[in-house]
């Protein structure tokens, strides 16, 4: 039951808090940002009329901030809270007040801080920064993904099927059983088939009259076997963490775990949005969610900075809809035109070849590729000029057509204009701002524990990533506020010196009077 706190009792020992220096990072965070909104935001997660009085959501969130700010375990955090005055002051406790149980920290993360709540908290923090002038309201955003290793190892399908068979026998209460030893089979494909046949036969032995535990164990095994990606080693790779997947950093370097996609302001380096998906996630699929969440914080997005993975028509169109400029390098996989041979004029909707020939006709056609309908544009060059062209054999090849046929996607003409802009010095200079997100990724992983999942499952990793982002944002805010105060003090000192130079007699007389 959540009870509103209208009065916090003062303690005789609160005088100890005066020992905490004013420039301490926790004091700077507390002075820059208000967390009072948390109680109201999480009120619906608590029972209003029944149960024991719960700990304040704001206090519990402040404890979580300490955990991820200093990269501590729950046990270590409670130990430090017992003796660290700065920690207790930040949390809002008197020096002699009892601390919450360690189990309450886990319960708060898993039951109170759902995805929507954490997104709302991060958005509100950024909104306060915009409102108070800590960061500019008109800002660019850089977007990138970083990998998070799973808190377990990946296993081959044969080993997973062996564990599934063991689970069924355990549910049956059977202690003696014989499972094929797949390690003795040299052929990996054969080993997988042997284990799959054995597990399917075991599942068939389970009927509706079997105990509920046995039915559930067999159902879990059946669902895993029915997934085509499982045998291909692209699906589930661990029964401990069923959401983790294999992803790739490059063609030769893979990882097992999750991907966090981060959206960060270019001015101020505050993270406005973060999503976490399995390691097989394709960069940019959540781009629309990032834009919407960023706009909710009151920011006006002026530009979007990303790598080649974000060079997609849907993303470019979404950026255009929000009246922002894209700063994303051209990807050869999405834009397949040899610009040394062909150029495009958007006014006349014509392509020109290197020999000066031009297209005279264009047709829209639909082709089927891998079961999908793909719309393409076919541009035909002028026949007689192609017939007499000295590079005809090189250009047309063995085709029986007289003129060259240029087949492009419906988006290619628009992407051509973008590719020309991407070559300009202004674009290349502005694109450098994307690099600001790389140190942020390193900071999250190296100093705040986001390099590896602390729990199991997608929901757990999402909460971890968003709490880590919240802590890093607050750390960044404290640094910016400190720099802003230092700048203000420097300006005041400069103005005083100028005044002293211009009116020295008046200043000295005024000082003596005081």
C-alpha positions in Angstrom: 0.0 0.0 0.0 1.4 3.3 -1.0 1.1 6.0 1.7 1.7 9.7 0.8 4.5 11.3 2.8 3.5 14.8 3.8 6.1 15.3 6.5 9.6 13.8 7.0 10.7 13.9 10.6 13.9 15.7 11.3 16.7 13.9 13.2 19.3 15.1 15.7 21.9 13.4 13.5 21.0 15.3 10.3 23.8 17.7 11.2 26.2 15.1 10.0 25.0 15.8 6.4 26.6 19.2 6.6 29.9 17.3 6.1 29.0 16.5 2.5 30.7 19.0 0.2 28.4 21.1 -2.0 30.2 20.0 -5.1 29.5 16.3 -4.5 28.0 14.7 -7.6 24.9 13.6 -5.7 24.2 17.1 -4.4 24.7 18.5 -7.9 22.2 15.9 -9.3 19.7 16.7 -6.6 19.9 20.5 -7.2 19.6 20.2 -10.9 16.7 17.6 -11.3 13.5 17.0 -9.4 12.4 13.4 -8.9 9.1 14.3 -7.2 7.1 13.1 -10.2 8.1 9.5 -9.6 5.6 8.9 -6.8 2.7 10.0 -9.0 4.0 8.1 -12.0 4.2 4.8 -10.2 1.1 5.2 -8.0 -0.9 2.8 -10.1 1.6 0.0 -9.4 0.7 -0.1 -5.8 -2.5 -1.1 -4.0 -4.3 1.9 -2.6 -6.2 0.4 0.3 -4.6 -2.9 1.3 -1.3 -4.3 2.4 1.6 -2.9 4.5 2.8 0.6 3.8 5.3 0.5 0.9 8.6 2.3 0.6 8.3 5.5 -1.4 8.8 5.0 -5.1 11.1 8.0 -5.3 13.3 6.7 -2.5 13.5 3.3 -4.2 14.4 4.8 -7.5 17.1 6.9 -5.9 18.6 3.7 -4.5 18.5 2.2 -8.0 20.3 5.2 -9.3 23.1 4.7 -6.8 23.3 1.1 -7.8 23.9 1.8 -11.5 25.8 5.0 -11.0 28.5 3.2 -9.0 28.0 -0.2 -10.6 27.2 -2.0 -7.3 25.4 -5.3 -6.6 22.3 -5.1 -4.4 24.2 -6.5 -1.4 27.1 -4.2 -1.8 24.7 -1.2 -2.2 22.9 -1.9 1.1 26.3 -2.3 2.8 27.5 1.1 1.5 24.2 2.8 2.3 24.7 1.8 5.9 27.9 3.8 6.3 28.0 6.4 3.4 26.4 9.7 4.5 26.2 11.0 0.9 24.3 7.9 -0.2 21.8 8.2 2.7 21.3 11.9 2.1 20.6 11.4 -1.6 18.1 8.6 -0.8 16.3 10.9 1.7 16.8 8.9 4.9 17.9 10.1 8.3 21.4 8.7 9.4 19.8 6.3 11.9 16.8 5.2 9.7 16.6 1.5 8.8 17.3 0.4 5.2 15.0 -1.6 2.9 15.7 -5.3 2.5 17.8 -6.4 -0.5 14.8 -8.4 -1.8 12.8 -5.2 -2.1 15.3 -3.8 -4.6 14.7 -6.7 -7.0 10.9 -6.5 -6.5 10.9 -2.8 -7.3 12.8 -3.4 -10.5 10.8 -6.4 -11.7 7.3 -5.3 -10.6 7.2 -1.5 -10.4 9.6 -0.4 -13.1 8.1 -1.7 -16.3 9.2 -0.5 -19.8 6.7 2.3 -20.0 7.6 3.7 -16.6 11.3 3.8 -17.3 10.8 5.5 -20.7 8.6 8.1 -19.0 11.2 8.7 -16.3 14.0 9.2 -18.8 11.8 11.4 -21.0 10.8 13.6 -18.0 14.5 14.1 -17.0 15.4 15.2 -20.5 12.3 17.5 -20.5 13.4 19.2 -17.3 16.9 19.8 -18.8 15.2 21.4 -21.8 13.0 23.5 -19.6 15.8 24.7 -17.4 18.2 25.5 -20.2 20.7 22.8 -19.4 20.6 21.6 -23.0 19.3 23.4 -26.1 15.7 22.7 -27.2 16.8 22.6 -30.9 19.1 19.7 -31.1 20.4 16.9 -33.3 20.2 13.2 -32.3 22.8 10.5 -33.0 21.7 6.9 -33.0 23.7 3.7 -32.7 23.5 0.2 -31.3 25.8 -1.6 -28.8 25.9 -5.2 -27.8 25.3 -6.7 -24.4 26.6 -10.1 -23.6 24.2 -12.6 -22.2 24.6 -13.8 -18.6 25.1 -17.4 -19.8 26.9 -19.3 -22.5 25.3 -20.4 -25.8 24.9 -24.2 -26.3 24.6 -26.3 -29.3 21.1 -27.7 -30.2 22.2 -31.3 -29.2 22.9 -30.1 -25.6 19.7 -28.2 -25.4 17.7 -31.2 -26.5 19.5 -33.3 -23.9 18.4 -30.9 -21.2 14.8 -30.9 -22.5 14.7 -34.7 -22.3 16.1 -34.5 -18.8 13.4 -32.1 -17.8 10.7 -34.4 -19.1 12.2 -37.4 -17.1 12.5 -35.2 -14.0 8.8 -34.2 -14.3 7.9 -37.9 -14.6 9.8 -38.6 -11.4 12.0 -41.1 -13.3 15.6 -41.2 -12.1 17.0 -43.9 -14.4 17.0 -43.2 -18.1 19.4 -43.4 -21.0 19.9 -40.5 -23.4 22.1 -40.8 -26.6 25.6 -39.5 -26.1 25.8 -37.0 -29.0 29.5 -36.2 -28.2 30.4 -39.6 -29.6 29.0 -38.8 -33.0 31.5 -37.0 -35.2 29.1 -35.7 -37.8 27.4 -32.6 -36.3 24.4 -32.9 -38.6 23.9 -36.5 -37.7 24.2 -35.8 -34.0 21.4 -33.1 -34.2 19.1 -35.5 -36.1 19.7 -38.3 -33.6 18.9 -36.1 -30.6 15.9 -34.6 -32.4 14.4 -38.1 -33.2 15.0 -39.2 -29.6 13.3 -36.1 -28.2 10.3 -36.4 -30.6 9.8 -40.0 -29.6 9.9 -39.0 -25.9 7.3 -36.3 -26.4 5.0 -38.7 -28.2 5.0 -40.9 -25.0 3.3 -38.0 -23.1 -0.5 -38.0 -23.3 -3.4 -36.0 -21.9 -3.5 -38.3 -18.8 0.0 -37.4 -17.8 0.6 -35.1 -14.8 0.5 -31.4 -15.5 4.3 -30.9 -14.9 5.0 -33.6 -17.5 2.7 -32.0 -20.1 4.3 -28.6 -19.6 7.8 -30.0 -20.0 6.8 -31.8 -23.2 5.0 -28.7 -24.5 8.1 -26.6 -23.9 10.3 -29.1 -25.8 7.7 -29.3 -28.7 7.6 -25.5 -29.1 11.4 -25.3 -29.3 11.6 -28.1 -31.9 9.0 -26.6 -34.1 11.0 -23.4 -34.5 13.0 -23.8 -37.8 15.7 -21.5 -36.5 16.5 -23.8 -33.6 18.2 -26.5 -35.6 20.0 -23.9 -37.7 21.5 -22.5 -34.4 19.9 -19.1 -35.0 17.1 -19.4 -32.5 17.2 -20.3 -28.8 20.7 -21.2 -27.5 20.1 -21.6 -23.8 17.2 -22.7 -21.5 18.4 -20.3 -18.9 18.0 -17.2 -21.1 15.5 -18.0 -23.9 15.5 -14.5 -25.3 19.2 -14.1 -26.0 20.3 -14.5 -29.6 23.4 -14.6 -31.7 24.3 -11.3 -33.4 27.2 -10.1 -35.5 29.5 -7.1 -35.0 31.2 -7.9 -38.3 31.3 -10.7 -40.9 33.7 -12.7 -38.7 32.9 -11.5 -35.2 29.7 -12.7 -33.5 28.3 -12.3 -29.9 25.6 -13.9 -27.9 23.1 -11.7 -26.1 21.2 -8.5 -26.8 21.4 -5.2 -28.7 20.8 -1.8 -27.1 19.8 0.9 -29.5 20.6 4.4 -28.1 19.5 7.8 -29.2 21.5 10.7 -27.9 21.5 14.5 -28.3 24.5 15.9 -30.2 24.5 19.0 -28.0 24.7 18.0 -24.4 25.2 14.2 -25.0 22.0 13.2 -23.1 20.4 9.9 -24.0 16.7 10.6 -25.0 15.7 7.0 -25.8 16.9 3.4 -25.5 15.5 0.1 -26.7 16.8 -3.4 -26.1 16.2 -6.3 -28.4 17.7 -9.8 -28.9 21.1 -9.9 -30.6 19.7 -10.7 -34.0 17.9 -7.3 -34.1 18.4 -5.3 -37.3 19.5 -1.8 -36.6 16.8 0.9 -37.2 13.6 -1.1 -36.8 12.7 0.9 -33.7 13.7 4.2 -35.2 10.1 5.5 -35.2 9.8 4.8 -31.5 13.0 6.7 -30.8 11.8 9.7 -32.7 8.5 9.8 -30.9 10.0 9.4 -27.5 12.6 12.1 -28.2 9.9 14.5 -29.3 7.9 13.9 -26.1 10.7 15.4 -24.1 10.2 18.8 -25.8 13.2 18.6 -28.1 13.0 19.9 -31.6 15.0 17.5 -33.8 17.1 19.4 -36.3 19.2 16.5 -37.6 19.6 12.7 -37.3 23.1 11.2 -37.4 23.7 7.5 -37.9 25.9 5.0 -39.7 25.2 3.2 -43.0 22.8 0.7 -41.3 20.2 3.5 -41.0 20.4 4.4 -44.7 16.9 3.1 -45.5 14.0 4.8 -47.3 11.6 4.4 -44.5 14.0 6.0 -42.0 14.9 8.8 -44.4 11.2 9.5 -45.1 10.4 9.6 -41.4 13.2 12.1 -40.8 11.8 14.2 -43.6 8.3 14.1 -42.1 9.7 15.6 -38.9 11.4 18.4 -40.9 14.9 17.3 -39.9 18.0 16.7 -42.0 19.5 13.2 -42.3 23.3 12.9 -41.9 23.7 9.2 -42.8 26.3 7.8 -45.2 25.0 6.2 -48.4 24.8 2.4 -48.2 25.8 0.5 -51.3 23.4 -2.3 -50.4 20.4 0.1 -50.5 21.6 2.3 -53.4 23.1 0.3 -56.3 23.9 2.8 -58.9 27.4 3.3 -60.4 27.6 7.1 -60.4 30.7 7.0 -62.5 28.6 5.7 -65.4 25.2 7.2 -64.7 23.8 10.5 -63.5 20.2 11.6 -62.9 18.2 14.8 -63.5 15.2 15.1 -61.2 13.5 17.9 -63.2 13.3 15.9 -66.4 13.3 12.5 -64.7 16.0 11.2 -67.0 19.2 9.2 -66.5 22.4 10.1 -68.5 25.2 7.7 -69.3 28.9 8.6 -69.4 28.7 8.8 -73.2 26.0 11.5 -73.1 23.1 9.3 -74.0 19.8 9.9 -72.2 16.7 7.9 -71.3 13.6 8.4 -73.4 11.1 6.1 -71.7 10.3 4.9 -68.2 7.9 2.1 -67.1 6.9 0.9 -63.7 6.9 -2.9 -63.3 6.4 -5.4 -60.5 8.6 -8.5 -60.1 8.4 -11.4 -57.7 11.5 -12.1 -55.7 11.5 -14.6 -52.9 7.7 -14.6 -52.7 7.5 -10.8 -52.4 6.3 -8.3 -55.0 9.0 -5.7 -55.8 8.2 -2.5 -57.7 11.0 -1.3 -60.1 11.4 1.4 -62.7 12.7 0.5 -66.2 14.5 3.4 -68.0 15.2 2.9 -71.7 18.0 4.8 -73.4 17.7 6.3 -76.9 18.0 3.4 -79.4 20.1 4.9 -82.2 22.7 6.4 -79.9 23.1 3.1 -78.1 23.3 1.3 -81.5 26.3 3.4 -82.6 27.9 3.8 -79.2 31.6 2.8 -79.1 31.1 1.3 -75.6 28.0 -0.8 -76.7 29.6 -4.2 -76.2 30.9 -3.3 -72.7 27.6 -1.7 -71.7 24.9 -4.0 -73.2 26.9 -7.2 -73.2 25.3 -10.3 -74.7 21.8 -8.8 -74.6 19.9 -8.8 -77.8 18.3 -5.4 -77.0 19.4 -2.5 -79.1 19.3 0.1 -76.3 20.5 -0.2 -72.7 17.8 -0.9 -70.1 18.5 0.6 -66.7 16.4 -1.1 -64.0 16.2 0.7 -60.6 14.0 0.7 -57.5 11.3 3.3 -57.2 13.3 5.1 -54.6 16.6 5.3 -56.5 16.0 8.7 -58.1 15.4 10.3 -54.7 18.4 8.5 -53.2 20.6 9.8 -56.0 19.9 13.4 -54.9 20.7 12.4 -51.4 24.0 10.7 -52.5 25.1 14.0 -54.2 24.4 15.9 -51.0 26.3 13.3 -48.9 29.5 14.2 -50.9 29.5 17.9 -50.0 32.0 19.3 -47.4 29.1 20.6 -45.3 27.6 17.2 -45.0 31.0 15.6 -44.1 31.7 18.2 -41.5 28.3 17.9 -39.9 28.5 14.1 -39.9 31.4 14.2 -37.5 28.9 14.9 -34.7 27.8 11.2 -34.9 31.1 10.3 -33.3 29.9 11.7 -29.9 27.8 8.6 -29.3 30.8 6.2 -29.4 32.3 7.4 -26.0 28.8 7.2 -24.5 28.5 3.5 -25.5 32.0 2.9 -24.0 31.0 4.7 -20.8 27.9 2.7 -20.3 29.7 -0.6 -20.8 33.1 0.1 -19.2 32.1 2.0 -16.1 28.4 1.1 -15.5 28.2 -2.6 -16.2 26.2 -2.6 -19.5 28.7 -4.8 -21.2 27.1 -7.9 -19.7 23.5 -8.7 -18.6 23.0 -9.0 -14.9 19.9 -11.1 -15.2 18.1 -13.4 -17.6 15.5 -12.6 -20.2 14.6 -9.6 -22.3 12.6 -7.8 -19.6 15.5 -8.0 -17.1 18.0 -6.6 -19.6 15.7 -3.8 -20.7 15.3 -2.6 -17.1 19.1 -2.9 -16.6 19.8 -0.8 -19.7 17.3 1.9 -18.9 18.4 2.3 -15.3 22.0 2.5 -16.5 21.0 5.2 -19.0 19.2 7.1 -16.3 22.2 7.0 -14.0 24.6 8.1 -16.8 22.2 10.9 -17.8 22.2 12.2 -14.3 26.0 12.0 -14.1 26.2 14.0 -17.3 23.7 16.6 -16.0 25.7 17.1 -12.9 28.8 17.8 -15.0 27.0 20.3 -17.2 25.4 22.1 -14.3 28.8 22.4 -12.6 30.4 23.8 -15.8 27.5 26.2 -16.2 27.9 27.5 -12.6 31.7 27.9 -13.2 31.1 29.8 -16.4 28.6 32.1 -14.6 31.1 32.8 -11.9 33.8 33.5 -14.5 31.4 36.0 -16.2 30.6 37.8 -13.0 34.3 38.0 -12.1 35.0 39.5 -15.6 32.2 42.0 -15.3 33.4 43.1 -11.8 37.0 43.5 -13.1 35.7 45.7 -16.0 33.7 47.8 -13.6 36.7 48.1 -11.3 38.8 49.4 -14.2 36.2 51.9 -15.4 35.0 53.3 -12.0 37.8 52.5 -9.5 37.0 55.4 -7.1 33.3 54.6 -6.9 34.0 50.9 -6.2 36.5 51.7 -3.4 34.1 54.2 -1.8 31.3 51.7 -1.9 33.4 49.0 -0.4 34.5 51.2 2.5 30.9 52.2 3.2 30.0 48.5 3.4 
